Amino acid sequence: MELKKGECVVQLKECRKIKNHLNSIHAIALANLAEFTSGLTVHSTINQSTRGIPFHFEIEYFKKSRGIILARSEFQLKKELAMPRNEKVVVELYNEAKEMTARATATWKISAK
């Protein structure tokens, strides 16, 4: 939905293919959404001589996710820090009522190509 340098919003619409037996969006579909969002955010901030590779991922689920889910992430790469280094990117997932349904943290290794 939105991609600016260091900011990303991605939308996922509930459909039958990604539902679980609890009639909500499957946990791994939400994890994939969060990881994808973190990747867009990181890659919007790095230049062509830098690369980012995710190597650790955590997610917390707070409530069932149904309907349209928005994943939001912000990240700013501090140029003055040495490379390679690890950077954490937090992605928050919200339902249509603006309730946070999950929060993920992806750790990216940022290094020169």
Secondary structure, DSSP 8 states (H G I E B T S, - for coil): -EEETTEEEEEEE--GGGB-TTSSB-HHHHHHHHHHHHHHHHHTT--TTEEEEEEEEEEEE-S---SEEEEEEE----TTS-SSEEEEEEEEEE-TTS-EEEEEEEEEEEEE-
